[in-house]
Amino acid sequence: MRDPILRQELAERGVFFPGNAVFGHDGTPDGKARYDLWKRDFNLALDATPHLKMALDAQPGLVTSPNAGVLLSAVSIIDPEVVRVLFTPMRAAEIMGGEAQKGSWIDQVAYFPVAESTGQVATYGDYSNNGNVDANASWNYRQPYTWQAFKRYGEQQLERWGAAGLNYASELDMSMALTFAKFSNKTYFYGVSGLVNYGLLNDPSLITPISPGTKADTSQGVTWLKGTALELFNDVKALYGKLVSQMGGNVEMTDAMTLVISTTRQPALLTTNEFGLNVEDLLKKAFPNLTVKAAPEYTTQSGELLQLILQSVDGVKTAYPAYTEKQRAHALVTEPSAWSQKNSAGSWGAIIRRPIAIAQMLGI
């Protein structure tokens, strides 16, 4: 047998052949001679019955369909760490220093009193009754907006998700919380149309924004795209000057303030001058208690908005977002093979107590 690989395979299965054995012959004289020699000395069991055929004379065809091996699912895994889709950040409450609950979900109007002291003096005289003081009260009001959403899941649906290592009910809870938080954040910035419900960006009591200063490179107008560090700092300085004017001098450079910029323009604060100082470095030196915040909502249809907010005056917060209910879970309804539940929440928008404590610049 001349094929060493085939000889080895047969030997592993207990079949051994003489060294000069051949399977039939290859038609050459040498092959036929060796075949005849082997047939002279050895007989096959079936030589006496040439009319019979061996069962393995031909390779039988497959009964099953050809395949690549095992099922793909048998050699697959599911990573237990779930990667969640990112959404734009929600910064309204952070910008205004935290949320506050006002009233409850049954309230339809919230009144906010504003008291103003008045008075005048007169020259003293023992019998003079001149001079007096008084107080004047006015009432601002807001209307809440209440919304709702349902979550619903079936028994088989829960088990199918569970087979994949996911808790469907928990995922719905997270979706509900995120959806409500996103909408709350939107009302804090824009309020709700059709109601006396306003946000930090569209309250009608806010004072008209000023424009940025002229830039040496006018290829991008007065925006911050080509401005130098000094030009950008001067814009913030002008904004602070506007705040001082609005407050009638009731503000100091050391007061706690928040500078709010769009996420699009925030990188401009890294613009560096010839001394290696960037805009944020210059601002921290001039305003030691200044906090810089960024939110995507400050990219508006009218241009890039910049706000400078004096956080509080005389211990009273300038603005805060308010809600009636953060998330109220109503009764869980049991169906034949499913469950559903309504959740609701309410928002008053942003309550701006002192609009004069917010200065704005549009078009940076």
Salt bridges, closest charged atoms under 4 A:
ASP26 OD2 - ARG2 NH2 2.47
ASP30 OD2 - ARG34 NE 3.32
ASP36 OD2 - LYS32 NZ 3.05
ASP41 OD1 - ARG40 NE 3.22
ASP47 OD2 - LYS39 NZ 2.89
GLU94 OE1 - ARG91 NE 3.90
GLU94 OE2 - LYS293 NZ 2.78
GLU99 OE2 - LYS326 NZ 2.36
GLU171 OE1 - ARG84 NH1 2.69
ASP173 OD1 - LYS151 NZ 2.24
ASP203 OD2 - ARG142 NH2 3.17
ASP235 OD2 - LYS215 NZ 2.88
GLU325 OE2 - ARG328 NH1 3.18
GLU335 OE1 - ARG152 NH2 2.42
